Structure formats: structure tokens, C-alpha cells
Amino acid sequence: MKSDEFWSVEVGVRMGPLVLGTEYDSLLAVLREHRINVDRQTLDQSGKVPVPEFGIQLNFSQASPRSLIRIDVSDVRLRFGSLAVIGKRAHEIVGLFKIPRKETLWCSIETDSEASGLVAICKTTELSRELLAQGTIWITSLGLGLTLRDGLVAMVHLCNPAQSPRYGSGPWTKEQQLLSEVRELPAASSTSTKRNRKAILIAPIQLALFASIGTLVWWAMQLQQRWDAAPEVPAIVVALDPPPPNILPNKITVSFNDAAGNQHRSILGHMQFLTTPKLGEEVKVRFLPESPEMVIGPVAFRDVGFKTAFPYGIGILAVYSILQLAVLGSSQFRHMRNKN
């Protein structure tokens, strides 16, 4: 456990014993004095030395001598005087220093400060919410950056004011001040973004659903028209199962001839008739010319289109529900991963 002095910040100068501008070897010696193991750390081309057990990353210059140019801190023990910083609302920290808005700048810590041209200044409420949800606001005159997550400070960046970013997407605005003060809005921004992403993913699935259902309805109507137009042909009841004296057989076998004079037999259910036919009785049945083996009784043809299409409709809705759940699960997983 490090002392409070270790986490105390003097903006633009130091955090505890970690002084901006200190050369690489000297800073490693300071860390060892404070029992922070950095023996395995090597300074690569990125110039970054992470100290994950303390939520710190040290950033060194590219040119020699390699000196400390920025400290990134996410540990909740970080202090501005007696004030904890991590987890505070953005306006609380920005307002703490009472500096002009022109000395603030929205800019990612990865943005090249030497890049030419300015990014368009943020003016709309939705863009302001996006910045409060996951942006980085700099107080350039102090060399202080605050990376936000849902309106709360998640990481603090400390550098020499002369090395603060110069280009970004505009300053801290009155609108952002109000949004930060109304606690629900920044988090609602993140929710709105997630909803928009879900809507983008779900829209083609919904279009596919409507197209599939429309195609299925059209197909069912065409099928019903064909059965309505199919001629009735006489058939003889040749078997009942169970046989008489049972008054309600489950299976009714009929025999009939197609247009070519070929004889066919088919088993029908009793629900395909208004009244249960008797053995040897003549009944009327229908079939399509290309499928004489697919026979229906005098009642069943009236809703054959609907009954045939119904299982396909259930299948389409099932696939649609599964895809929606997959989109929701993917969104929740992405949110949890970003949160962690």
C-alpha cells in the first residue's frame, strides 16, 4: 500500500515521487526505492512502461535523453490535494481549476499533437454526450487530461503544459457542463449509442422477417387458389380404423381414380369430413394433378393454404427471435468488455 504522498498530484510537475522530465534510468531508480518492481521493464519504441499493479503507465520521449513526458493513472487513490479524482463527474474536476474554456480541449491521448488541421468543433447535444461517455478532455494550460467513461473520470493524464495536445474537437462547453451535472444524461448517451447500434443490426433482420412473411403469405394464397380450383372426384370408403361398431374412426381409407384412370388409395383423418362416412359410402375428395397421392377431404381444402404455411411461419419467427437474442447478447458482451 503506497502512502498518500505517492498519489498526490502537482499538475504539470509530478505525481508523488514521479517527476515529469526525469530521465528513464533515474526514474526506474525512484520506482525501486518505492518497492515497485520494474527490473523486467524495457523501454521499447513506443516509449511506454506500464505498472499495472498500480494502474500507472509511464510514457517517455522518443528522443534522447529518454525522459518522462506523461503519466497515465487509473488508480482510485490518486488525489488532487484531499480530493479523490477517479470516479468523479467531469464537471467537478474541470470546474475545480476555474480556467477559461479556451484552455480546454477534447482530444484523444493518442492524437498526434503535431497533426495539421483542426477537427470539427463539437456543437450538438448528441456529440457532447458521446464525448462525455468516452472522450478525453484536456486542460491544456495545466498539462492535465481526463479520460471519461459514462461521464465519470476513468483515467488521469499528467504532462508538462508545453506538451499538452494542441489540436482536437473543440473546448469544454456550457452544454457539456449541464449534461455532466445532470447525472443521468451521460450514461443515457452510452445507452442511446448501444440502442442505435442494436437498431442498425436489427434493421436488416426485421426487413428479412417482413420479406419472408410476405413471401410466405403470397405462396399460401397461391396454394389455396389452386386447391379451390381443383375438381372434386368421387372416392369410396374402403376401410375404417378402428372398424365398426366404433363410431369415430381415426383413419379413413378411400379409393379413387385420377384423370388417367389410375387407382389410388389414401388415408384421411375424420376431421376432413363434416360427418364421419360409413364403410362403402361415396365421398368427394380433391387432389392436385401433379400429386394425386396428396388427397384431402371435402372440408380440409378450405384452409389448406393456411395450414401448410403455418409451420413455416413458426420457423421464420423462431429464426428471427434467435437472431435478435444473438444481437442482444453480442451487445451486452461488448458493453461488459468495454466496461472492464
Secondary structure by P-SEA (a helix, b strand, c coil): cccccccccccccccccccccccaaaaaaaaaaacccccccccccccccccccccbbbbbbccccccccbbbbccccccccccccccccaaaaaacccccccccccccccccccccccccccccaaaaaaaaabbbbbcccccbbbbbccccccbbbbcccccccccccccccaaaaaaaaaaaaaaaaaaaaaaaaaaaaaaaaaaaaaaaaaaaaaaaaaaaaaaaabbbbbbbbcccccccccccccbbbbbbcccccbbbbbbbccccccccccccbbbbbbbccccccccccccccccaaaaaaaaaaaaaaaaaaaaaaaaaaaaaaaaaaaac
